[in-house]
């Protein structure tokens, strides 16, 4: 839970609430940590994996029109731009008061 919260940059209490909701829906399950009996791991269930795959495919189908008919170079340029946007947002999240250079 702590690792998930850290990776997603949310509070542990927020992550616990999200996992509680996903667990109630049968999308994830808590399992004993193999090396630390005080800890739990969170594992996606088969139902959760199916739901994730469906959402991922739906997302990609919305991107397809953006890429359709564009050259490989144009697609690389779009992806490079999006990577720059992601980096800018992540930098801002780490320090929203400092202007990027």
Backbone as CSV, one residue per row, in Angstrom:
resi,resn,N_x,N_y,N_z,CA_x,CA_y,CA_z,C_x,C_y,C_z
1,UNK,0.829,-1.191,0.000,0.000,0.000,0.000,0.871,1.251,0.000
2,UNK,1.910,1.235,0.809,2.803,2.380,0.864,3.485,2.625,-0.472
3,UNK,3.910,1.553,-1.118,4.570,1.693,-2.423,3.593,2.232,-3.465
4,UNK,2.361,1.737,-3.442,1.339,2.238,-4.385,1.082,3.726,-4.142
5,UNK,0.906,4.085,-2.894,0.643,5.488,-2.557,1.801,6.364,-3.012
6,UNK,3.010,5.895,-2.779,4.187,6.661,-3.186,4.258,6.783,-4.710
7,UNK,4.054,5.682,-5.416,4.112,5.704,-6.881,3.065,6.633,-7.482
8,UNK,1.896,6.703,-6.863,0.807,7.532,-7.382,0.783,8.924,-6.757
9,UNK,1.701,9.168,-5.833,1.824,10.467,-5.174,0.529,10.870,-4.461
10,UNK,-0.010,9.919,-3.696,-1.199,10.187,-2.881,-0.905,9.754,-1.443
11,UNK,-1.725,10.209,-0.538,-1.580,9.811,0.864,-1.943,8.336,1.023
12,UNK,-1.344,7.713,2.013,-1.626,6.309,2.302,-3.106,6.107,2.602
13,UNK,-3.718,7.039,3.325,-5.144,6.907,3.647,-5.998,6.944,2.381
14,UNK,-5.603,7.758,1.407,-6.322,7.812,0.134,-6.182,6.483,-0.593
15,UNK,-4.967,5.953,-0.627,-4.723,4.688,-1.311,-5.506,3.564,-0.659
16,UNK,-5.558,3.564,0.658,-6.310,2.533,1.369,-7.784,2.590,0.983
17,UNK,-8.345,3.792,0.911,-9.745,3.941,0.510,-9.992,3.466,-0.911
18,UNK,-9.073,3.782,-1.812,-9.213,3.339,-3.205,-9.155,1.818,-3.281
19,UNK,-8.190,1.217,-2.583,-8.062,-0.241,-2.596,-9.291,-0.893,-1.968
20,UNK,-9.826,-0.299,-0.900,-11.063,-0.823,-0.299,-12.184,-0.883,-1.334
21,UNK,-12.334,0.198,-2.111,-13.392,0.241,-3.121,-13.151,-0.774,-4.238
22,UNK,-11.906,-0.869,-4.684,-11.592,-1.842,-5.747,-11.783,-3.271,-5.255
23,UNK,-11.449,-3.498,-4.003,-11.617,-4.834,-3.418,-13.100,-5.184,-3.306
24,UNK,-13.935,-4.225,-2.894,-15.375,-4.457,-2.811,-15.964,-4.836,-4.166
25,UNK,-15.388,-4.297,-5.241,-15.863,-4.589,-6.592,-15.229,-5.851,-7.164
26,UNK,-14.337,-6.479,-6.404,-13.698,-7.713,-6.861,-12.611,-7.500,-7.898
27,UNK,-12.056,-6.288,-7.953,-11.044,-5.986,-8.968,-9.619,-6.200,-8.469
28,UNK,-9.433,-6.126,-7.157,-8.131,-6.415,-6.541,-8.377,-7.231,-5.278
29,UNK,-7.283,-7.820,-4.783,-7.361,-8.544,-3.509,-6.099,-8.275,-2.711
30,UNK,-6.258,-8.285,-1.415,-5.104,-8.143,-0.531,-4.592,-9.545,-0.232
31,UNK,-3.276,-9.704,-0.323,-2.656,-10.998,-0.033,-1.470,-10.767,0.895
32,UNK,-1.123,-11.783,1.654,0.012,-11.674,2.564,1.288,-11.396,1.781
33,UNK,2.109,-10.518,2.337,3.413,-10.224,1.747,4.295,-11.451,1.968
34,UNK,5.027,-11.897,0.947,5.807,-13.131,1.099,6.968,-13.028,2.089
35,UNK,7.508,-11.845,2.319,8.679,-11.716,3.179,8.423,-10.950,4.469
36,UNK,7.288,-10.254,4.558,7.022,-9.419,5.728,5.596,-9.677,6.195
37,UNK,5.460,-10.427,7.256,4.119,-10.816,7.705,3.302,-9.654,8.250
38,UNK,3.946,-8.498,8.461,3.217,-7.313,8.902,2.592,-6.565,7.735
39,UNK,2.982,-6.926,6.512,2.545,-6.195,5.326,1.620,-7.028,4.447
40,UNK,0.900,-6.325,3.613,0.040,-6.957,2.620,0.424,-6.453,1.242
41,UNK,0.274,-7.299,0.261,0.411,-6.887,-1.132,-0.983,-6.752,-1.710
42,UNK,-1.097,-5.997,-2.773,-2.359,-5.858,-3.487,-2.157,-6.498,-4.853
43,UNK,-3.059,-7.388,-5.212,-2.949,-8.113,-6.474,-4.238,-7.905,-7.276
44,UNK,-4.077,-7.679,-8.571,-5.239,-7.534,-9.438,-5.865,-8.915,-9.643
45,UNK,-7.175,-8.968,-9.624,-7.891,-10.227,-9.824,-8.094,-10.461,-11.320
46,UNK,-8.489,-11.674,-11.705,-8.808,-11.901,-13.122,-9.881,-10.934,-13.629
47,UNK,-10.874,-10.657,-12.821,-11.912,-9.699,-13.202,-11.324,-8.299,-13.366
48,UNK,-10.424,-7.919,-12.471,-9.767,-6.623,-12.564,-8.897,-6.528,-13.805
49,UNK,-8.213,-7.617,-14.138,-7.372,-7.637,-15.330,-8.226,-7.487,-16.594
50,UNK,-9.373,-8.156,-16.627,-10.285,-8.031,-17.769,-10.793,-6.603,-17.883
51,UNK,-11.201,-6.016,-16.770,-11.698,-4.639,-16.785,-10.613,-3.668,-17.239
52,UNK,-9.386,-3.889,-16.756,-8.268,-3.031,-17.162,-8.041,-3.156,-18.666
53,UNK,-8.021,-4.383,-19.173,-7.788,-4.601,-20.602,-8.858,-3.910,-21.442
54,UNK,-10.114,-3.994,-21.023,-11.213,-3.339,-21.741,-11.024,-1.818,-21.745
55,UNK,-10.662,-1.255,-20.612,-10.471,0.195,-20.527,-9.285,0.629,-21.379
56,UNK,-8.225,-0.161,-21.359,-7.040,0.162,-22.145,-7.358,0.138,-23.647
57,UNK,-8.074,-0.870,-24.082,-8.458,-0.967,-25.493,-9.375,0.186,-25.898
58,UNK,-10.285,0.568,-25.022,-11.174,1.693,-25.315,-10.367,2.981,-25.439
59,UNK,-9.392,3.168,-24.561,-8.535,4.351,-24.622,-7.759,4.380,-25.937
60,UNK,-7.175,3.245,-26.298,-6.402,3.193,-27.545,-7.283,3.441,-28.763
61,UNK,-8.527,2.993,-28.710,-9.415,3.214,-29.853,-9.722,4.704,-30.029
62,UNK,-9.664,5.460,-28.955,-9.871,6.912,-29.053,-8.626,7.620,-29.596
63,UNK,-7.468,7.022,-29.396,-6.233,7.596,-29.925,-6.028,7.267,-31.403
64,UNK,-6.609,6.177,-31.843,-6.391,5.720,-33.216,-6.687,6.795,-34.264
65,UNK,-7.812,7.533,-34.173,-8.061,8.568,-35.183,-6.986,9.660,-35.204
66,UNK,-6.379,9.935,-34.064,-5.318,10.940,-33.997,-4.089,10.497,-34.793
67,UNK,-3.803,9.228,-34.766,-2.605,8.707,-35.416,-2.844,8.234,-36.850
68,UNK,-4.078,7.922,-37.171,-4.402,7.363,-38.483,-4.021,8.341,-39.596
69,UNK,-3.361,7.821,-40.620,-3.005,8.626,-41.768,-1.763,9.486,-41.581
70,UNK,-1.157,9.430,-40.414,0.054,10.223,-40.170,1.280,9.352,-40.453
71,UNK,2.323,9.990,-40.881,3.573,9.268,-41.139,4.179,8.806,-39.816
72,UNK,5.119,7.861,-39.928,5.816,7.388,-38.730,6.534,8.554,-38.047
73,UNK,7.114,9.452,-38.837,7.817,10.609,-38.258,6.850,11.509,-37.499
74,UNK,5.670,11.732,-38.062,4.673,12.578,-37.389,4.196,11.926,-36.101
75,UNK,4.009,10.599,-36.124,3.586,9.900,-34.904,4.668,9.997,-33.832
76,UNK,5.931,9.848,-34.233,7.031,9.986,-33.262,7.063,11.397,-32.680
77,UNK,6.813,12.393,-33.509,6.808,13.784,-33.040,5.686,14.005,-32.022
78,UNK,4.511,13.455,-32.294,3.392,13.567,-31.350,3.754,12.901,-30.027
79,UNK,4.300,11.692,-30.096,4.655,10.967,-28.878,5.765,11.677,-28.109
80,UNK,6.708,12.259,-28.813,7.770,13.028,-28.155,7.188,14.249,-27.442
81,UNK,6.277,14.934,-28.102,5.622,16.090,-27.488,4.860,15.674,-26.229
82,UNK,4.124,14.578,-26.320,3.362,14.117,-25.159,4.297,13.726,-24.014
83,UNK,5.437,13.133,-24.330,6.419,12.801,-23.291,6.925,14.074,-22.617
84,UNK,7.143,15.128,-23.413,7.566,16.413,-22.841,6.482,16.996,-21.936
85,UNK,5.230,16.875,-22.344,4.115,17.370,-21.529,4.070,16.615,-20.205
86,UNK,4.207,15.300,-20.269,4.183,14.484,-19.051,5.311,14.896,-18.112
87,UNK,6.504,15.072,-18.649,7.647,15.482,-17.826,7.405,16.846,-17.191
88,UNK,6.830,17.765,-17.946,6.541,19.101,-17.411,5.537,19.022,-16.265
89,UNK,4.495,18.230,-16.444,3.481,18.078,-15.392,4.093,17.414,-14.159
90,UNK,4.895,16.376,-14.369,5.518,15.704,-13.230,6.470,16.635,-12.486
91,UNK,7.213,17.446,-13.218,8.103,18.420,-12.589,7.302,19.427,-11.775
92,UNK,6.215,19.900,-12.343,5.354,20.843,-11.623,4.777,20.204,-10.366
93,UNK,4.364,18.939,-10.465,3.798,18.272,-9.288,4.819,18.169,-8.168
94,UNK,6.083,17.947,-8.526,7.129,17.851,-7.497,7.390,19.202,-6.843
95,UNK,7.269,20.290,-7.614,7.544,21.604,-7.066,6.710,22.647,-7.820
96,UNK,5.436,22.823,-7.438,4.546,23.712,-8.199,4.920,25.192,-8.118
97,UNK,5.753,25.587,-7.181,6.103,27.008,-7.045,7.294,27.413,-7.894
98,UNK,8.074,26.450,-8.341,9.275,26.767,-9.114,8.958,26.705,-10.597
99,UNK,9.280,27.768,-11.310,9.070,27.800,-12.764,10.098,26.902,-13.425
100,UNK,9.666,26.167,-14.460,10.609,25.311,-15.169,11.514,26.154,-16.039
101,UNK,12.723,25.638,-16.252,13.693,26.403,-17.044,13.751,25.932,-18.472
